[in-house]
Amino acid sequence: MTDLAPYRLTRDRRYVLWLASDTASGLSNALSGFAIPLIALASTGDPAQAGIVGAVAFAARLIATVAGGVLADRRRRIPLMRAGAVIGLSLAAAFTALAASGSLTFSALLAISTALAVRTGLFGVAGESALKELVPDEAMGRAQAANQGRDAALSLLGSPLGGMLLAAGGWFVGAAMTACQVVAAATAWALGRGGSDAGEPPAAAPSRSPFADIREGMGWLLARRDLRGVLVVSTIVNLGFNAGLTTALYAMQQDGATTTTLGWTMAAASAAMLAGAVASPALVARVRAGTLIVVGLLLAGLGIIALPFVHEPLAIAGVLAAAVVAIPALNAALLGYFTVATPSRLLGRANSALQVLSMGAMPLAPLVAGFGLAFAGRTGTLALASGLCVAAALVAMADRNLRSLPAEAGWAAHAAAMR
């Protein structure tokens, strides 16, 4: 008997199609997320109205994500990916038409940004949860590491690309979004061929209350002692690190840094994350997930601690780069184990719960930065942010279940033992 060839992501046609569809959709989201607030500000001349557009879209996405988790567990996920891509294509085409005709008024921007956010919330969870049906458990860490690399690349390229397109005209942004959604729809459609729609049946009958589904999913998640720590750590570190990053950028702006300097500072952090993502597949396969999580959290915390002591843009960029370089491996370990440990029938709701907690902390970051700079100054605010990052690391180190997570090959057995 001969040994089976080891599984390789790049040789799996279904995974490659999934990645292409998800990446194209992600780039479209990055372009709209960059352009719409700027178009709103330019067209209205009122920062308050531009803020309303962003706030309403964020709230709509948060609510839709909860519904999207239920939908992803009630329906087959790959057809949901296709539906989301087709709806995204329609909305991108509508945005292009409105921009080309000069009709992007406040009301139009509010409507289109809200619709885009609802689409992402409703169908994004299904796309992420479909990964469990396509990739075996023993390769899930590498798949999540590849996703981290993709996200870092989009972060690095999205804003400059959006800026160039927006300078040429709003409809150029819409045309690029439409092209991305064409790719997302085509690859999602190809993914559904050849039996790829196979998966576990819906978790609950359609007549069951969605609220009962949400309670079941959250109850199961909180009962898992190996996953509770993931939720807590993700929420704390998201708030602490983003508050520290936002504080540093706000302080640089107050010190007279140009938008170009701010952009290059963020680009340096994104480049470091991309470099970290390149190393992540090897790390999650060879190093204990608990170790990757603790080290990543400590580096992030130490980076924020160091920020009060540096003031030059180049030094700030270097500190931020060092702080984020281990984040991709941390996320790959957290999300990879999370996906392996969660049954497919509950994965949509579990993913939506994790996203809601993570996104729920994000709006607080600019508030912490803004009020902190006003009342505690740069050093005091960064001290608070670093304290949150260090607290997340301490929680991870104190949580034996989280600290003991093995390397990728042992995730399935460890998750089964924790039931």
SEVEX-441884 format. One record per residue: residue in one letter; x, y, z of N, C-alpha, C, O in turn. Coordinates in steps of 0.2 Angstrom, whole numbers, plus 2048, in hexadecimal, padded with zeros to 3 digits. Last residue first. Layout:
AXYZXYZXYZXYZ...
***
This chain:
R7B785B8797B085B8787AD85987F7A6859880M7C485A8787C285F87C7BA86087C7B7864880A7C885086F7C984F8767C685487B7C4853881A7C58578637C18518657C185086C7BD84E870A7D08608637C98638647C485D8667BF85E86AH7DB8578627DA85C8687D385E8697D085E86EA7D88528557D884E85B7D78528627D484F866A7D985E84E7D385A84D7D38558547CD855857W7E68638507E08668527DA8628527D6863857G7F385D84D7EF85B8537E985E8547E685C859A7F88648427F685D8417F285A8477EF855846E7FA8718477F58708437F38698427ED867842A7FF8708598008728527FB86F84D7F786B850P7F38728677F986F8637FA87385C7F787785AL7F087C8757EE87A86E7F487886A7F987B86AS7F38818817F587A8807F38788797F4872877R7ED88D8837F488D8837F78868807FC88587DL7E088A8847E288E87E7EA88D87D7EC88C878N7DF8838907DC88088A7DF8848847E088087FR7E588C8997E98868977E68838917EA88088DD7E689C8997E18988977E58918957E889188FA7F18A589C7EE8A28A27E989C8A07E78988A4M7F58A988F7FA8A58937F68A18997F889C89BA7E98B088B7EB8AA8887F08A588B7EF89F88BV7E98BA8957E48B58957E68AF8917E48A9893L7F58C08917F58BD8987EF8B88987F08B389BA7F28C58857F78C08857F78BC88C7F88B688CA7E88CE8897E68C98847EB8C38847EA8BD885A7F08D78907EA8D38937E88CD88F7E78C8892V7F78DC8867FB8D888B7F68D488F7F78CE890C7ED8E48807F18DF87C7F48DA8817F48D4880L7E98EC88A7E48E88877E88E28847E68DC884G7F58F488C7F38F08917EE8EA88F7EE8E5891S7F68FA8807FB8F58817F98F18877FA8EB887A7EB9038827EB8FF87C7F08F987D7EE8F387CL7F090B88D7EA90788D7EA9028887E88FC88AA7FC9108877FD90C88D7F690888E7F790288FL7F691887D7FA91287B7FB90D8817FC907880T7F19228867EC91E8827F091787F7ED91287FG7FC92788C7F79248907F392088C7F191A88ET80392C88080692788480192488980191D889R7FA93687B7FC9308777FF92B87B7FD92587AG7ED93B8877F393C8837F593587F7F2930880A7E193A88E7E79378917ED93888D7F393688FF7D89428867D894288E7DE93F8917E0941896A7DA9408797D794787B7D89478837DA94D885L7DE9338777E39398757E093F8787E494487AG7D292D87B7D892C87F7DD93287E7E0934882F7C99318727C89338797CE93387D7D0937881G7CF92A8677CD9318677CD93486D7D093986FA7D191C86B7D79218697D59288697D992C86BV7C591886E7CA9188737D091D8717D2920876L7BF91A8627BC91E8687C291E86D7C3923870P7C691185A7C69188597C491D85E7C692285FA7C19058617C89078607C990E85F7CD912862L7B49028607B69058667BD9088667C090C869P7B28FC8547B09038557B290685B7B390C85BM7B78EE8587BB8F38537B98FA8547BD8FF854A7B08E685F7B58EA8637B88EF85E7BB8F4861G7A78E18567A48E585B7A98E985F7A88EE861M7B08D984F7AD8DF84C7AA8E48517AB8EA850S7B18CE8587B78D28567B58D88537B88DD854L7A38CA85A7A88CC8607AE8D085E7AF8D5861V7A08C784D79D8CC8507A18CF8567A18D5857Q7A98BC84A7AA8C28467A68C884A7A98CE84AL7A58B38537AC8B58547AC8BC8507B08C0852A7988B184F7998B38567A08B68567A18BB859S79A8AC8427978B28437988B584A7998BB84AN7A08A08457A48A58417A18AC8427A48B1843A79589984B79B89B84F79F8A084C7A28A484FR78C89984178A89D84679089E84B7918A484EG79389083879189783679089B83C7928A183CL79688583F79B88983E79989083B79C89583DL78D87B84278D88184779288684479288B848R78F87183978887383A78887983E78387D83ES79D86E83B79B87183579387483679287A834P7A387184B7A086D84779D87184179B877842T7B387784F7AC87984F7A98748497AB874844A7C187484E7BD8728547B68738537B2870857V7C587A8417C58738427C18718487BD86C848T7C38888447BF88583F7BF87D8407BA87A83EF7CC88A84F7C588B8507C088884B7BB88584CY7D88878497D588284E7CE88484F7CA87F850G7D88928407D888B83D7D68868427D2882841L7D789D8487D289C8437D28958417CD892840L7E489C84F7DD89D8537D789B84E7D3897850A7ED89B8457EC89584A7E689684D7E289184EA7EB8A683D7EA8A083A7E989A83F7E689683EN7EE8B08477E78AF8447E68A88417E18A5842L7FC8AD8497F78AD84F7F08AC84C7EC8A884FA8018B083D8018A983F7FC8A88457F98A3846P7FD8BE83B7FB8B98377FB8B18397F68AE839I8058C48467FE8C38467FB8BE8417F68BB843A8128C58468108BF8488088BE8488068B9849V8138D38428168CD83D8148C683F8148C283BV80F8DD84980A8DA84580D8D48428098D083FA81A8E384F8148E18538108DD85080C8D8853A8238E78458258E184A81F8DF84E81F8D9850A81B8F184081D8EB83C81F8E584081D8DF83FL81B8FA84A8158F78488168F18448138EC845V8298FD84A8268FA85081F8F784E81E8F1850G82A90383D82E8FD83F82B8FA84582B8F4845A82190E83E82090983982490283B8218FD83AI82891584882291384982090D84481D908846A83491984083491484682E91184882D90C84AL82E92183683291A83583391683B83291083AP82992B83E82592783A82892083882591B838E82E92E84F83092E84882C92984482B924846H82C92985B82892E85982993085182493284EV82B91D86982D91F86282992485F823924860F82591A87582C91C87582F91E86E83592086EP81891687381991C87682091F876822925877L81B90886D81990E86981A91586C81C91A869A81D8FE87582390187382190886F82590C86FI8118F88778148FB87D81A90087B81C90587EI80E8F386B80A8F986D80D8FC87380D903874G8188E986B8188EE8668148F48688168FA867L8138E187581A8E487681A8EA87181D8EF872G8078DC8708078E087680D8E487780D8EA878A80C8D58658078DB8648078DF86A8078E5869L8148CC86C8178D08678128D68668158DC865L8098C587380F8C88768128CD8728148D3874L8028BF8697FF8C486D8048C88718038CE872G80B8B68638088BC85F8058C18638068C7862V80E8AE86E8138B286B8108B88678138BD868V8018A88708048AC8758098B087280A8B6874I7FF8A28637FA8A78657FD8AB86B7FD8B186AL80A89986280989E85D8048A485F8068AA85ET80789186D80D89586D80C89A86880E8A086AG7FB88B8697FB88F86F80189386F800899871A7FF88385D7FB88985C7FB88E8637FB894862R81087E85C80987E85F80588485F80888A85FV81687D84B81788085281088085580B880852R81487883F81A87584381A87784A81C87484EA80A87E83880B87683781087483C80F86E83EV80B88B83B80588783E80688083D80387C841L81788D83481788E83B81188A83E811887843A81488C82681988782981988883181A882834P80A89682580988F82380E88A82780C885829S8128A282880C89F82D80B89882B80A894830A81A8A982081D8A48258188A082881989B82BV8118B281A8158AD8168188A781A8188A2818A80D8B98248088B582180C8AF81D80A8AA81DG8188C28278168BD82C8118B78298128B282BA8178C981B81D8C581C81B8C082181D8BA821L80B8CF81D80B8CB8178118C68188118C0817M80E8D78288098D18298098CD8238098C7824A8178E08238198DB8288148D58298178D082AA80E8E681A8148E28178168DD81C8188D881AS8068ED8238038E881F8098E381C8088DD81BA8108F682980D8F182D80A8EB82980A8E582BA8128FD81E8188F98218158F48258188EE825A80690381B8098FE81680E8FA81980F8F4818M80590C8268019068268039018218028FB822T80F91582181091182880B90B82880D90682BW80A91981581091581581191181C81490C81CG7FF92181A7FE91B816804916816803910816L80692B82280192682580092082180091A823T80C93181781092E81C80C92982080E923822T80193681080693180D80A92D81280B927811T7FC93E8197F89388177FC9338147FB92D815T80994482480594581E80193E81D803939820A80A94A83580B94583080694582A80194682BG80795283F80995583980A95083380D95282ED80394D84B80A95084B80C952844812954843Q7F79488487F794E84C7FE95184C7FF95784DQ7FB93D8417F894283E7F89488427F994E83FM80193684C80593884780293D843805942841A7F59348547FA9388567FF93A851801940851Y7EE92B84B7EB93184D7F093684F7F193C84EL7F792084B7F69248457F392B8467F592F843A7F791C8597FD91E8567FC92284F7FF92784ET7E991985A7EC91E85E7F292185B7F492785AT7E890E8527E49148507E791A8547E8920851L7F09058587F29078527EE90E8507F191284DG7E99048657F09068647F290985E7F590E85DA7DD8FF8607DD9058647E49088647E590E863N7E18F385B7DE8F88567DE8FF85A7DF904856F7E58EC8677EA8EE8617E78F385D7EB8F885BG7D98EC86F7E08EF8717E48F186B7E78F686BL7CF8E68677CE8EC86A7D58F086B7D68F5869N7D68D98647D38DE85E7D28E58617D48EA85DV7D88D48717DE8D686D7DC8DB8677DF8DF865I7CB8D28757CF8D68797D58D98747D68DF874T7C68C986B7C28CF86D7C78D48707C78DA86ES7CF8BE86C7CE8C18657CB8C88677CD8CD864V7CD8B98797D48BC8777D38C08717D68C6870V7C08B58797C28BA87E7C88BD87B7C98C487BL7C08AB86F7BB8B186F7BE8B68737BE8BC871V7C98A28747CA8A586D7C68AB86D7C88B086AG7C489E8807CA8A28807CB8A58797CD8AB879R7BA89587B7B889B87F7BE8A087F7BD8A687EL7C088A8767BE88F8717BC8968757BC89B872D7C18808807C788287B7C68888777CB88A873R7B587F8867BB88388A7C18848857C5888887R7A68828807AC87F87E7B28828817B3888880A79B88988379C8838877A38808857A587C889L79B89387A79D89588079E88F8857A288F88AL79688C86F79D88F86E79F8908757A588F877W78988887378E88387179588687279A883874G78389487478489087978988B87978D88987DM78489986678889C86C78989887278E898875G77B88F86078289085E78689486378C891865E76F89186777388A86777A88B86577E888869R76C89E86576D89C86C77189586C776894870I76A89E8577708A285A7718A086177789F862D75F89585676689385376B897856771894857A75689D85C75889786075E89485D762891860F7558A78537588A985A75A8A285E75E8A2861P74F8A18487568A38487598A484F75F8A3850S74489384C74689A84D74D89B84C75189884FR74188783F743889846745890846747893841S73D88683273888883773A88A83E73788D841P74888082C74788782B74188A82F741890831A75187683774C87683274A87E83274B882836A76387683775D87783B75787883575987A830A76E87483076F87283776887283A76686F83FP76E86D82076D87282476C87082B76A86A82CP77B86081D77586381C773869821777869826E78C86181978785F81D78186381C78186981AG78F86080779186280E78C86081378785C810A7928647F679185F7FB793862802798865802D79586C7EC79086F7F178F86A7F678B86B7FBS79E8667E47A186A7EA79C86D7EE79D8707F4G79B85F7D979985C7E079C8607E679B85E7EBG79E8667CE7A28607CF7A185D7D67A585A7D9R79C8777D279C8727CE7A086C7D07A486D7D4G79E8827DB79887E7DC7988787D77938747D8L7A98887D67AA8847DC7A48807DD7A587A7E0A7A488F7CB7A888A7CA7A98857D07A987F7CFW79E8997D379A8957CF79E88F7CD79B8897CDA7A989F7D97A489C7DD7A08977D979E8927DCT7AF8A47CD7B289F7D17AE89C7D67AE8967D7A7A58AE7C97A78A87C57AA8A37C87A989D7C7A7A48B67D479E8B27D27A08AC7CE79E8A77CFA7B18BC7D57AE8B87DB7A88B47D97A88AE7DBV7B28C27C87B68BC7CA7B48B87D07B48B27CFV7A88CB7CA7A78C77C57AC8C07C67A98BB7C5Q7AD8D27D57A78CE7D67A68C97D07A38C47D1C7B88D97CE7B98D47D47B38D07D57B48CA7D6A7B08E17C57B58DC7C37B68D77C87B78D17C7T7AA8E97CF7A68E57CA7AA8DF7C87A88DA7C7M7B58F07D47B18EC7D87AD8E77D47AC8E17D6A7B98F77C87BE8F27CB7BA8ED7D07BB8E77D0A7AE8FF7C77B08FA7C27B48F57C47B48EF7C3G7AE9077D37A99027D17AA8FD7CC7A88F77CDV7BA90E7D07BA9097D67B49047D57B58FE7D6F7B69157C57BC9107C47BC90B7CA7BD9057C9W7AD91D7CA7AA9187C67B09137C57AE90D7C4G7B49277D07B09227D47AE91C7D07AE9177D3G7C492A7C97BD92B7C97BA9267CD7BC9207CDA7D292B7CB7CF92B7C47C892C7C47C592E7BFA7D292A7D97D59307D67D39307CF7D29367CCL7CD91D7DB7C99227DD7CC9297DA7C792D7D8L7D99167D77D29157D37CE91B7D47CA91E7D0M7E29197E07E391B7D97DD91A7D57DC91F7D1G7DB9157EC7DD91C7EB7DE91E7E47DC9237E2G7DB9077EA7D490B7EA7D69127E97D29167E6L7E89047EA7E49037E47DE9077E47DC90A7DFP7EB9087F87EF90B7F27EB90A7EB7EA90F7E8S7E28FF7FE7E19067FF7E590A7F97E290E7F6G7E68F17FA7DF8F47F97DF8FB7F97DC8FE7F5L7F38ED7FD7F28EF7F67EB8F37F67EA8F77F1L7F38E980A7F88EC8087F78F08017F98F6800S7E78E280C7E88E88107EE8EC80D7ED8F280DL7EA8D78037E48DC8017E58E28057E48E8803A7F48D180A7F58D48037F08D98017F18DE7FEA7EE8CD8157F38D28167F48D580F7F68DB80FD7E58C48107E28CA8137E78CF8147E68D5813R7EE8BA80B7EA8BE8067E78C48097E78C9806G7F38B68177F88B98127F38BD80D7F58C380BQ7E88B081D7EB8B68207F08BA81B7F08C081BN7E58A68147E18AB8157E48B28187E28B7816A7F089E8177F08A18117EB8A78117EC8AC80DA7ED89B8247F389F8237F38A281C7F58A881CQ7E28938227E08998257E789E8247E68A4824A7E888881C7E388C8187E289381B7E2898818R7F08848267F48878207EF88B81C7F0890819G7E687F82F7EB8858317EE88882B7EF88E82BM7E08758277DC87B8287E188182B7E0886829A7E58688257E886E8217E58758227E687A81FE7DE85F82C7E686082D7E98658297EF86682AD7D18618287D386482E7DB86482F7DD869832P7D08658167D086081C7D38648227D7868822V7C587080E7CC86F8117CC86A8167C886B81BL7B787280C7BC8718067C386F8087C686C804E7B08748177AD86F8137B286D80D7B286880AK7B687F81D7B68788207B487381C7B686D81DL7B38898147B98878147BA8808187BE87C816A7A688E8177A78898127AE8868127AF88080FS7A88988207A68928237A788C81D7A888681FE7AA8A38177AF8A181C7AE89A81E7B389681FG79E8A38107A48A280D7AA8A08117AD89B80FA7958A681B79489F81779B89E81379D898813V7998B281E79A8AD82379A8A682079D8A2821G7958BA81379C8B981579D8B381A7A28B0819F7888BC81278B8B780E7928B68107958B080EL7848C681B77F8C081A7838BB8177828B5819G78E8D081B78C8CD8217888C68207898C1824T78E8D480E7948D18117928CD8177958C7818R7818D980C7838D38087898D080B78A8CA80CV7828E481577D8DE81777F8D881377F8D2815A78B8EC80E78D8E98157888E381778B8DE81AL7858EF80378B8EB80278D8E880978F8E2809A77A8F68087798F080577F8EC80477F8E6805T78190180E77D8FD81277C8F680F77D8F1812S78690780278B9048077878FF80C78A8FA80EI77A90A7FC77F9057F87849027FD7858FC7FDA77491380577190D802775908800775902802L77E91D80677B91A80C77891380A77990E80DL77F9217F978591E7FC78391B802785915803A7729277F77749217F377A91E7F677A9177F6S77293180076D92C80176F9267FD76F9207FFF77D9397FB77D93680277893180377A92B805T7809347EA77E9397EF77E9357F67809307F6L7859307DD78792E7E37869337E978A9367EBS7839337D077D9337D477F9307DB77A92E7DFG78B9337C478C9397C97869397CE78493E7D0S78B9297BC78692E7BB7869347BF7829387BFA7959217C27969247BB7919297B979392E7B5A79091E7CE7969227CE7969257C779892B7C6L7859167CA78391C7CE7899207CD7899267CCA78C90B7C378790F7C07869167C378591B7C0T7939067CE7979097C879290D7C47949137C2F7899027D778E9077D979190A7D37929107D3A7848F77CF7808FD7D07849037D37839097D1A78F8EF7CE78D8F27C87888F87C97898FD7C6A78F8EB7DC7958EF7D97938F27D37958F87D1L7828E57DD7838EB7E17898EF7DE7898F57DES7858D97D477F8DE7D37808E57D677F8EA7D4L78F8D37DB7908D67D478B8DB7D278C8E07CFG7898D07E778E8D47E77908D77E07918DD7E0I7808C67E277D8CC7E57838D27E57818D87E4V78A8BD7DE7858C07D97828C67DC7828CB7D8A78F8BA7EA7948BD7E578F8C07E07918C57DDG7858B47F17888BA7F478C8BE7EE78C8C47EEA7828A97EA77D8AE7EA7808B47ED77E8BA7EAR78E8A27EC78D8A47E57878A97E57888AE7E2M78E8A07FA7938A37F77918A67F07938AC7EFL7828977FA78289E7FD7888A27FB7878A87F9P78888C7F47838907F07828977F378089B7F0I7918897FF79388B7F978E88E7F47908937F1R78888580A78C88C80A78F88E80378F894802R77788180C77E87F80A78288680877F88A805R76F88881B77088781477788481277B885816R77188A82976B88782676B88581F76788181DD77D88F82B77C88982E77688682C77488082DA77C89C82478189782278189082578388B823L7728A282C7718A082577689A82277489681FV7788A48387728A083877189D831770897830G7828AE8337848A783677E8A283678089C835G77A8B882E77E8B48297808AD82C7818A8829A7758BE83A7708BA8357748B68307728B082FV7818C383E77E8BF8427798BA83E7788B483FT7838CC8337888C68347858C18397868BB838A77A8D58337798D082E77E8CA82F77C8C582DI77E8DD83E7788D983F7788D483A7758CE83BL78A8E283878B8DE83F7848DA83F7858D4841R7868E982D78A8E382C78A8DE83278A8D8832A77F8F383377B8EE82F77F8E882E77C8E282EA7898FA8397848F783D7808F283977E8EC83CF7918FE82E7948F983378E8F683778F8F0838A78890682878A90082478D8FB82978C8F5829V78691083178190C82F78390682C78090182DA79491583179191283778B90E83678A908839G79691A82479A91582779791182D79790B82DV78C92482478C91F81F79091982178E913821I78F92C82E78992982F78992382A78791D82BG79B93282A79B92D82F795929830795923832A79693A82079B93581E79B93082379B92A822Q78F94382878C93F82379093982178D933820A79A94982F79594583379194182E79093B830P7A294F8257A594982879F94582C7A093F82CD79C95581679A95581D79D94E82079A94981FG79D9558097A195A80C79F95A8147A195F817T79794C80079294F80579695580879395A80AS7A19477F879A9497F579694D7FA7929517F8A7AC9448017AC9497FB7A694B7F87A59517F7L7A693B8097A994180C7A99468067A894C807A7A393180079D9348057A093B80779C93F807I7AF92D7FC7AA9307F77A59347FB7A29397F9L7B49288087B892E8047B39317FF7B29387FFP7AC91D80A7AC92380F7AF92980C7AD92F80DI7AE9167FE7A89187FF7A891E8057A5923804A7BC9117FD7BA9167F97B391A7FB7B29207FBF7BF9078067C390C8067C09128027C0918804G7B48FE8047B590080B7BA90680B7B990B80FS7B68FB7F77B08FE7F97B19018007AF907801L7C28F47F77C28FA7F37BC8FE7F57BC9047F6A7BF8E98007C48EE8027C48F47FE7C48FA801N7B58E27F97B38E57FF7B98EB8017B78F0804S7BD8DE7EE7B88E37ED7B68E67F37B48EC7F3L7C68D67F57C98DC7F27C38E17F07C48E77F1G7BD8CC7F97C08D07FE7C38D67FB7C38DB7FES7B98C67ED7B48CA7F17B78CE7F67B58D47F7A7C68C17E97C38C67E57BD8CA7E97BD8D07E8T7C78B87F47CC8BD7F37C98C37EF7CA8C97F1D7BD8AF7F27BD8B37F87C18B97F87C08BE7FAS7C08AA7E57BA8AD7E67BA8B17EC7B88B77ECA7CD8A47E87CC8A97E37C68AD7E47C68B37E3L7CA89B7F27CE8A07F47CD8A67EF7CD8AC7F0W7C18927EA7BF8957F07C389C7F27C08A17F3L7CB88D7E17C58917DF7C28957E57C089B7E4V7D38877EA7D688C7E67D08907E37D18977E3Y7CB87D7EF7CE8827F37D08887EF7CF88D7F1R7C88757E37C38797E77C587E7EB7C28837ECR7D58717DF7D18757DB7CC8797DF7CB87F7DED7E386F7E87DC86D7E97D88737E57D88797E7R7F08727E77EE86D7E27E686B7E37E48677E0T7F287B7F17F387E7EB7F08787E57EF87A7E0L7F28737FD7EC8787FB7EC87A7F47E787A7F1R7F58627FE7F78687FC7F286D7FA7EE86B7F5Y7F78538077F28588047F685F8037F9861808P80284780280084C8077FC8518037FD8537FDA7FD8387FA80183E7FA7FE8437FF7F8843800L7FC8288047F982E8007FD834800801835805D80781B8028058218068018268018038277FCT80380B7FC8078117FB8038177FF7FD817800M8047FA800800800800804806800809807804
***
